[in-house]
Amino acid sequence: KFPDRNRWVATFLLGRVMGRKSIPFMTKFSKHPNWVMRLASYKSLLALGEKDPKIYSKGLKDPSLLVRFQSLDSVSRLNLTELAPTVWSMLYDKRNYYSSKKDNKKKRQHIVKSIVKTVGDLKFKKAEEALLKMVLNKKYDDILKEMNYALSKITNKKAPVDDPVMIKRFWKKHQLAKMTF
């Protein structure tokens, strides 16, 4: 019955006043029909340091882009490495792309950059091979910086940051060094 703004503030105040005791109640809000309440729930759970991967796993698949963003941020900040495969699968979620009206091609939303960076933060080794292929493909030049960051985190190797040509050359060398003939 109350406006979204009041419910948003009430959710944060509940977490602030009750502390970790409010986590079970906040978790219920992560399933609320209103996206604003789900978003407030995930923000509060992050502030309280709740590390239950089941909660955030549902948030990564939420219909609301903002809730998916918040869940992704929470997974990255809390270093929930067990959710790395779920984060990686977000790259294949059609809701994270939109169709361009001009040429009717699928375009990446900004969340894709965050997904790639989070994969790196979680050091998801299984993504290394795919990321190496993507770095060398021109189709992914718009997320080259994020892929470089992720590969640097996963491999513990520092690639050049500024020049796209040098980044691609560095990761091509790395890819060739891994190959067995």
N, C-alpha and C positions, 0 to 999 in steps of 0.2 A: 504493500500500500504506500510505502514511502518512496520518494524520488531516488534515482540511482546515486546521486551525490551523497545523500544521507546514508544510504546502505553501504556505500564505499567507505566512508569515514568510520561508520560503526564497525565494519569488519576490521579495519586497522586498529581502532581503539580497543576492540576486544582482544586482539593479539597482544597489544601493548600492555593492557591491564592484567590479563590472565597469564601471559607468557606461554610457556610450553604446555601448560594445562589446557590451553585452547586448541591444540593441534587436532584432536579428534573431531571437534566441532568445525574447525576450518576445513578439514578434509571433506566433510559433507558438502561444503559450499563449492568444492571443485567439480561437483556434478550438478550444480544448479542450472536451471534452464536459461537464466540470464547470463550472457557472456561477461557483463560487468562484474557480477558476483564471482564468477569463476576466475576472472583476472585478479580481483582483489584477494581471493583465496590463495592463489599461487604466489602473489607478491608477499602476503603475510607469512605463508609457509616458508618462503625463502628467508625472510627476515628472522624467523624463529629457528632457522637452521634445520628444518625437517629434511631427512635424507631418505625417505621411503621411496624407492624407485617406482613402485606401482602407481603412486599418485601422479608422478611426473610423466610416466609412460602414457597415461590417458590424456594428459595435457598436450603431449607432442602430436596427438592425432585429433585434437579438438577442431570443430568446424570453424571457430573464430581464429583468424590470422593473429590477432593480438594475443590471444591466450597461447597459441603455439609459440609465438615469440617469447613470451614470459617463461613458459615451461623450458624452452631451449636455453634461455639465460640462466634459469635456476639449475638446470643439469650441468651447464658449464661451470658456474660459480661453486656448486657443491661437489664438483668433480665426481659425478655418478657414472663411473666407467662402465658399469654393467648395462647402461642404456645406450652405449655407443652404437650397437647394431640398429637400434630403433631410430637414433638420430640419423644414421647413414641412410636408412630407408626413407627418410623424409625427402631426400633428393628425388625420389620417384613418385612422390605424392603430387597429383595433378593440381591440387588446390594451392600449391606453392608457385604456380605459374599462371600467367594470364594471356589471353589472345590479343594480339595487336589488331586494331580495326583497319589499319592500312593494308597490311599484307597477310593478315589472318595467320601469322606465325605465333607460336608459343614463346613468351618472354619470361625470364626469371624475375620473380619478385625479390625484394631486398632480403627476405628471410633466407634465401639460398646461400647468400654470402655468410650469414650467421651459422647456418648448418655446417658449411665447410670449415669454418673456423672452430666450431665446437668439436667436430670430428678430430681436428688437430689437438685441441685442448685435452680431449679424452685419450689421445694417443692410440687411436684405433688402427692397429697394424694391418688389418685386412683391407683397409681402404687405400693403402699405399700404392698398390699396383694400378688400381683404377685412377687414382689421382695423377700418377705419372703419365698415364695415357691422356688424361684430360688436359694436363699442362701443355702437352705438345700439340694439341688440337686447337686450331684458330677459333673454333666455335665457342670455346670457353675463355676467350681473352678478357671478357668483362669481369671474370672472377679469378683472374690470374694471381692477383695480390693475395687473395684469401687461400688459394690452393698452395701458393708458395709458403705461406704462414703454416698451414696444416702439415705440409710435407716436412717443413723444418722441425716442427714439434714431434712428428712421428719418427723421423729418422735421426734426430739430434744432429742434423747437419745444417749449417747456415748458408743459405743461398743469397746472392745479391738481391737487394730489395728494390732498387730503382729502375733498372733497365730491363724491360720485358725480354729482349733478345738474350741478355746474359742469364736471366732466370731460366729461360727455356733451354739454353745450352748447358747450364749447370745440371738441371734435372735429366737431360738427355744423357749426359755423362754418367750420372748416378744410375740410370736405368740400364745402360750398357754394362756398367761394372757388375750389376747384379745378375746379368744373363750368364748362362753356362753354355759353352759351345761344345 
